[in-house]
Amino acid sequence: QLSIGKFQRAATTVYCATAPELEGLGGMYFNNCCRCLPSQEAQNEVTAAALWELSERLIQERIGRQSK
């Protein structure tokens, strides 16, 4: 993976941002410009809730540090 060029690494992001057939769609997972099913762990609601809580905590910590 490290040997691929920067343009190839960006290809999926660029594809998803510019492909007319994806306009108005969301919530999909892509790898190498192909739509894929996310892993079982990525579909785990307990993990999703824990990640959401962690994200909120980290944002609050960051906001708190900036206001001092």
C-alpha positions as CSV (number, residue, x, y, z in Angstrom):
1,Q,0.0,0.0,0.0
2,L,2.8,2.4,0.8
3,S,4.3,2.1,-2.7
4,I,1.2,3.5,-4.5
5,G,1.4,7.1,-5.7
6,K,-0.4,10.0,-4.1
7,F,-2.8,10.3,-7.1
8,Q,-3.8,6.6,-6.8
9,R,-4.3,7.0,-3.0
10,A,-6.7,9.9,-3.6
11,A,-8.6,8.2,-6.5
12,T,-11.5,6.8,-4.3
13,T,-12.0,10.1,-2.6
14,V,-12.0,12.0,-5.8
15,Y,-14.3,9.4,-7.4
16,C,-16.9,9.6,-4.6
17,A,-16.8,13.4,-4.6
18,T,-17.2,13.8,-8.4
19,A,-19.1,10.8,-9.8
20,P,-22.5,11.9,-11.1
21,E,-24.0,8.5,-10.4
22,L,-23.3,9.0,-6.7
23,E,-25.0,12.5,-6.5
24,G,-27.4,12.7,-3.6
25,L,-26.4,9.3,-2.2
26,G,-24.6,8.7,1.1
27,G,-23.8,6.1,3.7
28,M,-21.9,3.9,1.4
29,Y,-18.4,2.4,1.7
30,F,-15.9,2.5,-1.1
31,N,-12.5,0.9,-1.5
32,N,-10.4,1.3,-4.7
33,C,-13.3,3.1,-6.3
34,C,-15.6,0.1,-5.8
35,R,-18.6,0.0,-3.5
36,C,-18.0,-2.6,-0.8
37,L,-19.8,-3.9,2.3
38,P,-18.3,-2.5,5.5
39,S,-16.8,-5.0,7.9
40,Q,-18.9,-6.6,10.6
41,E,-17.2,-4.4,13.2
42,A,-18.0,-1.3,11.2
43,Q,-21.7,-2.3,11.3
44,N,-21.6,-3.0,15.1
45,E,-24.0,-0.6,16.8
46,V,-22.2,-0.9,20.2
47,T,-18.9,0.1,18.6
48,A,-20.6,2.9,16.7
49,A,-22.0,4.3,19.9
50,A,-18.6,4.0,21.7
51,L,-16.9,5.8,18.8
52,W,-19.5,8.6,18.8
53,E,-19.0,9.1,22.6
54,L,-15.3,9.1,22.2
55,S,-15.5,11.7,19.4
56,E,-17.7,13.9,21.4
57,R,-15.4,13.7,24.4
58,L,-12.3,14.5,22.3
59,I,-14.0,17.5,20.7
60,Q,-15.1,18.8,24.1
61,E,-11.5,18.4,25.4
62,R,-10.2,20.3,22.3
63,I,-12.7,23.1,22.7
64,G,-11.9,23.4,26.4
65,R,-8.2,23.8,25.7
66,Q,-8.8,26.4,23.0
67,S,-10.9,28.6,25.3
68,K,-8.2,28.9,28.0
